[in-house]
Amino acid sequence: MGWIELDGAVNVRDLGALATDDGRATAPGRLLRGDNLQDLSPSDVRTLVSGIGLTTVVDLRSPWEVASEGPGPLTRVGSVRHAYHSVLPEGGAATDAAAALASRRDETRLDGARSRYPDDIRCGYYLGYLEDRPDQVAAALRSIAGAAGAALVNCAAGKDRTGVVVALALTAVGVRRDAVVADYAASAERMEAILARLRASKTYASDIDSTPAAEQAPRPETMDAFLGQLDKRYGGALGWLDSHGFGADDVRTLRAKLLAA
């Protein structure tokens, strides 16, 4: 995995060099993924902006999260555009910092997740992003495709909301399923550090409590199930995207953005 070691974030990586089904690969420095960016140091900002060429942050946090956390260091960089695309249902103090835990506290969302995919509630939760905010999911991919330089997709932990949007983007450009699943599961390597950061934040601490890292860690089986349900229900990522206004021209633009020449 292309981990980017930073002082103020622990789950940031470059999604270059992922193999596609047609023998190509994703280009480095085009698509990054990460956790909460509020604590980036000046050195971190230089690494991302001057070193990698970051121009767009695709922020999947809810409006409540954004307001609660306040402006982060990258919001003060004039060359970096922030595109906000919350994939959670609107209203309330929603964070989704820990999807399974939040679901247990919200019986309506938990019931919805169970009804969508009872074999894996987290997968059911992910399918809910597509049902609740399809416009924002598609718009997030459009923001990635339209970035002048590197785009960084982030949320709180950088594993659930970010994992779904990144998986859709990678699958849409033909990245092999095993590579998509492996990328999703890689966040498990950083779970202790991710949870420590979230527990230190007034925005996220109550969602995390003392939940063990193992319970929050992403499982490859969950992403495999999610991609399988995309195929079964919508004819794959491309089918779902097309039905929500992200058509062939958008896919070509995304491929040109993410794939190496």
VENHU-V660456 format. One record per pair of residues at least 24 apart in sequence whose ideal C-beta (glycine too) atoms are under 8 Angstrom apart, sorted by the first residue. I is the first residue (numbers start at 1). J is the second residue. If there is no record, write none. Layout:
[[I	J] [I	J]]
This chain:
[[1	183] [1	186] [1	189] [2	28] [4	32] [4	34] [4	47] [4	48] [4	52] [6	40] [6	41] [6	44] [6	47] [6	48] [7	39] [7	40] [7	41] [7	43] [7	44] [8	37] [8	38] [8	39] [8	40] [8	41] [8	44] [8	73] [9	34] [9	35] [9	36] [9	37] [9	39] [9	40] [9	44] [9	158] [9	197] [10	35] [10	190] [10	193] [10	194] [10	197] [11	35] [11	157] [11	158] [11	159] [11	187] [11	190] [11	193] [11	194] [12	152] [12	158] [13	183] [13	186] [14	52] [15	166] [15	170] [15	183] [15	258] [16	260] [18	170] [18	175] [18	176] [18	179] [18	180] [18	183] [19	175] [19	176] [19	179] [20	173] [20	174] [20	175] [20	176] [20	259] [21	174] [21	175] [21	176] [22	174] [24	174] [24	259] [24	260] [25	259] [25	260] [26	170] [26	173] [26	175] [26	258] [26	259] [26	260] [27	258] [27	259] [27	260] [27	261] [29	53] [29	149] [29	150] [30	150] [30	151] [30	257] [30	258] [31	144] [31	150] [31	151] [31	153] [31	166] [31	169] [31	257] [31	258] [32	150] [32	151] [32	152] [32	153] [33	152] [33	153] [33	154] [33	158] [33	162] [33	166] [34	152] [34	153] [34	154] [34	158] [34	162] [35	154] [35	155] [35	156] [35	157] [35	158] [35	159] [35	162] [35	194] [35	197] [36	69] [36	154] [36	155] [36	156] [36	157] [36	158] [36	197] [36	198] [36	201] [36	204] [37	72] [37	73] [37	74] [37	152] [37	154] [38	69] [38	70] [38	72] [38	73] [38	201] [39	197] [40	72] [40	73] [40	74] [41	73] [42	73] [44	73] [45	73] [45	74] [45	77] [48	74] [48	150] [48	152] [49	74] [49	77] [49	79] [49	80] [52	150] [53	149] [53	150] [54	80] [54	149] [54	150] [54	151] [54	152] [55	79] [55	80] [55	81] [55	147] [55	148] [55	149] [55	150] [55	151] [56	80] [56	81] [56	82] [56	83] [56	143] [56	144] [56	146] [56	147] [56	148] [56	149] [56	150] [56	151] [56	152] [57	81] [57	82] [57	83] [57	151] [57	152] [57	154] [58	83] [58	85] [58	140] [58	143] [58	144] [58	151] [58	152] [58	153] [58	154] [58	165] [59	83] [59	84] [59	85] [59	154] [59	155] [60	85] [60	86] [60	87] [60	140] [60	153] [60	154] [60	155] [60	161] [60	162] [60	165] [61	86] [61	95] [61	154] [61	155] [61	156] [61	161] [62	86] [62	88] [62	94] [62	95] [62	96] [63	90] [64	92] [64	93] [64	94] [64	95] [65	94] [65	95] [65	156] [65	203] [68	93] [68	202] [68	203] [69	201] [69	203] [81	147] [83	139] [83	140] [83	143] [85	133] [85	136] [85	137] [85	139] [85	140] [85	143] [85	165] [86	133] [86	136] [87	129] [87	132] [87	133] [87	136] [87	137] [87	140] [87	161] [87	164] [87	165] [88	129] [88	132] [88	133] [88	161] [89	132] [89	133] [95	156] [95	203] [95	204] [95	207] [96	155] [96	156] [96	160] [96	161] [97	156] [97	157] [97	198] [97	203] [97	204] [97	207] [97	208] [98	157] [98	198] [98	207] [98	208] [98	211] [98	216] [99	125] [99	126] [99	160] [100	125] [100	215] [100	216] [101	207] [101	208] [101	209] [101	211] [101	216] [102	207] [117	225] [117	229] [119	225] [120	221] [120	222] [120	225] [122	160] [122	219] [122	222] [123	222] [123	225] [123	226] [123	229] [125	160] [126	160] [126	163] [126	164] [126	222] [126	226] [127	226] [127	229] [127	233] [129	161] [129	164] [130	164] [130	240] [134	244] [135	244] [135	245] [137	164] [137	165] [137	168] [137	244] [138	241] [138	244] [138	245] [138	246] [140	165] [141	165] [141	168] [141	169] [141	172] [141	241] [141	246] [141	250] [141	254] [142	246] [142	250] [144	169] [144	254] [144	257] [144	258] [145	250] [145	253] [145	254] [145	257] [146	253] [147	257] [156	198] [156	203] [156	204] [157	187] [157	194] [157	195] [157	198] [157	216] [158	187] [158	194] [159	184] [159	187] [159	194] [159	218] [160	218] [163	187] [163	218] [163	223] [164	226] [167	223] [167	226] [167	227] [167	237] [168	237] [168	240] [168	241] [169	254] [169	258] [170	258] [171	227] [171	230] [171	236] [171	237] [172	237] [172	238] [172	241] [172	251] [172	254] [172	255] [173	251] [173	254] [173	255] [173	258] [173	259] [174	255] [174	259] [177	224] [177	227] [180	223] [180	227] [181	220] [181	223] [181	224] [181	227] [182	220] [184	218] [184	220] [184	222] [184	223] [185	218] [185	219] [185	220] [185	223] [187	217] [187	218] [188	217] [188	218] [188	219] [191	216] [191	217]]
